[in-house]
Amino acid sequence: MSASPQTRTRIKFCGFTRGEDIDLAVALGVDALGFVIWPKSARSVNVEQLAALSARVPAFVTRVGLFVDQPAELIEQCLPYLDMLQFHGNETPVECQRFSLPWMKALRMRDEIDLTHEAERYHHAQALLLDAYRPGTPGGTGETFDWSRIPANLAKPVILAGGLSADNIADAVRQVAPYAVDVSGGIEVSHGCKDADKMASFVRHVALADTR
Ligand SMILES: O=C(O)c1ccccc1N[C@@H]1O[C@H](COP(=O)(O)O)[C@@H](O)[C@H]1O
C-alpha cells in the first residue's frame, strides 16, 4: 500500500561480509544493506561480525538482517545492530510481528502462490520481497522468475529480487515498477565479496530506467 507517489526505485544490496564493500555501496547511494544471519549461507555473518559491520553503516542507510526460520532469541541479539528484518523462510505473520523492528516478508514464487492472499496474510509487513523458487533452497539462488506473474496494484510495496544484475535490472524496473530492488549474487565476485564495478553498474542502470 503506497501512500505517496514514488520518485525513484530504492536499492537494497544484500549479503555483505566485508567493511570495504559497505563503504563502496554507501558511496553509491544504496538505500539498504543486507546481512545474512542464516548460518547455512555462504554469505552468513555471526552476531559479532554483524555488530562490527553494522557500525560502519552511516545514518539514513537501512541495515537489514536476513533470517530463515531462526530462533527468536538469536534475532533478539541482533536487533541493536539492525533497522529492519527480512524473513526469508516459512515464518508466520505472528512470528514476524513479535520483534520491535519493521520487517519485510520474502515470498518465493512457487507455481501455486497467491500473492493477493499473501499480501492480506502479511498485512503488517512493510513490504513483500519476491524471489525465485528453487525447491530446497530458501533464496540467494541467482535465478529470476517470470515478472509478469506479479499482479498490478498489490496491497503491499514490492521489493523485486532473484537473479538481478546490471544486465537485466533496467528491464525489471521498467516492467515491474517495484518499490525497490534487491540483489546479492549479481553484484559479487564470489559469495559475500562484492564487485565495485558490478555495484556501480547496477546503480547506474536503475537510475537510467527510472528516468525513462
Ligand atoms: O544470500 C543468501 O545467501 C540468501 C540465503 C537464504 C535466503 C536468502 C538469501 N539471499 C536473498 O535472496 C534474494 C535473491 O538473491 P540473488 O540476487 O538471486 O543472489 C535476495 O533477496 C537476497 O537477499
PDBQT file of the ligand as one rigid body, heavy atoms in Angstrom, charges set to zero:
ROOT
HETATM    1  O1  LIG A 301      22.022 -14.531   0.034  1.00  0.00    +0.000 OA
HETATM    2  C1  LIG A 301      21.825 -15.607   0.603  1.00  0.00    +0.000 C 
HETATM    3  O2  LIG A 301      22.738 -16.382   0.852  1.00  0.00    +0.000 OA
HETATM    4  C2  LIG A 301      20.433 -15.985   0.997  1.00  0.00    +0.000 A 
HETATM    5  C3  LIG A 301      20.263 -17.133   1.743  1.00  0.00    +0.000 A 
HETATM    6  C4  LIG A 301      18.991 -17.521   2.147  1.00  0.00    +0.000 A 
HETATM    7  C5  LIG A 301      17.892 -16.775   1.784  1.00  0.00    +0.000 A 
HETATM    8  C6  LIG A 301      18.047 -15.630   1.021  1.00  0.00    +0.000 A 
HETATM    9  C7  LIG A 301      19.302 -15.220   0.610  1.00  0.00    +0.000 A 
HETATM   10  N1  LIG A 301      19.503 -14.086  -0.168  1.00  0.00    +0.000 N 
HETATM   11  C8  LIG A 301      18.432 -13.306  -0.715  1.00  0.00    +0.000 C 
HETATM   12  O3  LIG A 301      17.926 -13.919  -1.899  1.00  0.00    +0.000 OA
HETATM   13  C9  LIG A 301      17.449 -12.948  -2.799  1.00  0.00    +0.000 C 
HETATM   14  C10 LIG A 301      17.977 -13.156  -4.199  1.00  0.00    +0.000 C 
HETATM   15  O4  LIG A 301      19.380 -13.234  -4.221  1.00  0.00    +0.000 OA
HETATM   16  P1  LIG A 301      20.171 -13.226  -5.637  1.00  0.00    +0.000 P 
HETATM   17  O5  LIG A 301      20.282 -11.784  -6.059  1.00  0.00    +0.000 OA
HETATM   18  O6  LIG A 301      19.395 -14.050  -6.596  1.00  0.00    +0.000 OA
HETATM   19  O7  LIG A 301      21.519 -13.791  -5.321  1.00  0.00    +0.000 OA
HETATM   20  C11 LIG A 301      17.853 -11.604  -2.218  1.00  0.00    +0.000 C 
HETATM   21  O8  LIG A 301      16.715 -11.075  -1.570  1.00  0.00    +0.000 OA
HETATM   22  C12 LIG A 301      18.862 -11.931  -1.163  1.00  0.00    +0.000 C 
HETATM   23  O9  LIG A 301      18.702 -11.004  -0.113  1.00  0.00    +0.000 OA
ENDROOT
TORSDOF 0
